[in-house]
Amino acid sequence: MGAPAHWRETRAWPLALLLALSPLPARAEIEPGDLTLTVTAELNGNSAPFPREMVLLKIHGVYKQPILLEEVVQPSLANFSWTQLGRDHWSKAKLPDGQSAIAFDRTVAIFPHHAGQFTIEPFTHKLTVNDVGERRVVEVRSQPIPFPVAQWTAPTGGPDAKEPWWLPAKDVAITDSWSPDPETIKVGETARRIVTLEAQGMVAEGLPPRPVMRTRGIITFAGPVTRETLLTPSGPVARATYQWDVKPGVPEIIPLDAIAIPWFDTNTRTMRETEIPARQIGGGLPDRETDRAPPPIPAPLTVAAAALAAFGLGLALIGFGLGRPTLRLSGPTRRRLQAAARAGDPAGFRAALDAAMREAPELARIWRARPDLAAAFADLDRSVFGASGAAAPDLPVLARALSRAQPVAAAPGPDRLAPLDGPAR
C-alpha cells in the first residue's frame, strides 16, 4: 500500500499558498534548531503492537526558514505495509519564544507483517530554502525509532489464525437493517438485509469478508460488499457494508441465528465479541386471505362451553396462584459478560456490566439489593478504579449469577376474591 499519485503530484501547492498568504521573514543564515523533523509512533494502549495491528506514525516538521520547494523521502519500511492517511498539512505556527514558523504534518498508518524487533528508519525532508539570498537544498532527518512487535501467545485466535478473522480495533459497531421486515415475508417473497460493520482505528482493507448467512429453509443471494475508510480527527474509521437478498422456501417460521464477530480491543488489549443479531423470518402477520374474511360466528353451545372452561380456569388460578414473572438479560449482553469473564478482563467486564444496567434498570435494582452481588460489584470497582493490585471478584461466577433469570415481586393489590355480599364489617 502507498500514497496515491495525485497526493504526491499536488503536495507543493498548499505550501506555496501558505507562503504567499503569510511569508516568513528572510533569515541571515540557517542556525541549529531552525529546521526540525520528528516522527512519533502512536502505540495502542501504550503497548507493543501485534502483527497486522495498525499503528499511526505522526510526522511533524517545524521550519523557521522560508521554504521554496520540498520533498519527503520515506524509508523503505521493510517488514511493514503502509498507507498515507490524507494529504500533507501545512500551517503557520507560533513558537514559545514568539518566533513564527511553518509546521508540516503527515500521518502514515503502518501494519507490521510479523513479530520481532524492528526499527523505523529516519524520514528525510528535502527542503529548498533561501539562504542569504541563495537557493540551497537542505536535508532534515528524523531520528530512528525502535519498534518491537509482540508475539501472540493466547491459545486461540490471533493474527496468524485462519479463523476467526483477526480484527484489531479501538471499537466495533454493527447496524442491521431489513426491507421489508423479515417477519412479514412469506414463501416466495424476498427481503433485503444490509449489515454495516464499523471499526475505529483501522482501515477498510482490514475488515473481514462477508459473513456466511445460511440456515434451513431459506435461499440467500449475496450482494456486493462496499468498503471505505473515513478520516476523523481521532483517527481512521473503517466501514464495510454487506448485503443479502433472503427468500423463505418453507411456510414455517424460520429462526436465523446470530453471527458472532470476535475482535481484539487495542485499548484494553483483550479479545471481545460483537454480533449480527438473530432474527425471525415469517410468522409476523396473519395470512392475508384469512385476514380479509369476517370472523366466524361461534355456535351457542361452543360459547357456553368456553365460558364454563374460563370460569373453571379462573378458580384454579385463584386457588393455586399465578407464576411469578421474571426478568433476564438479552443473549448478546450475557455473552459479552461471559466473554470478558473468560478473558479475565475486569475492565471489559465492568464496561459490559454498565451496558447491562442501562439495558435493564429493573434488574440492576434487584442486583444492588442482593448483598452478595453488591459486595462483588464493590470488589470489581476497586480492582478497576482503585489502587493497583486490588483483587477482582470471581468473574465467571459473577457472570453466571447475572445471567440467571430473576423473579419480579408481584405488585401489592386487593384480595383475590372480594366477599360476595359486599365488604366485611
Secondary structure by P-SEA (a helix, b strand, c coil): ccccaaaaacaaaaaaaaaaacccccccccccccbbbbbbbbccccccccccbbbbbbbbbbbcccccbbbbbbcccccbbbbbcccbbbbbbbccccbbbbbbbbbbbbbbcccccccccbbbbbbbcccccbbbbbbbbbbbbbbbbbbbccccccccccccccccccbbbbbbbbccccccccccbbbbbbbbbbbccccccccccccccccccbbbbbcbbbbbbbbccccbbbbbbbbbbbbbccccbbbbbbbbbbbbcccccbbbbbbcbbbbcccccccccccccccccccaaaaaaaaaaaaaaaaaaaaccccbbbbbccaaaaaaaaaaaaaccaaaaaaaaaaaaaacaaaaaaaaacaaaaaaaaaaaaaacccccccccaaaaaaaaaacbbbbccccccccccccccccc
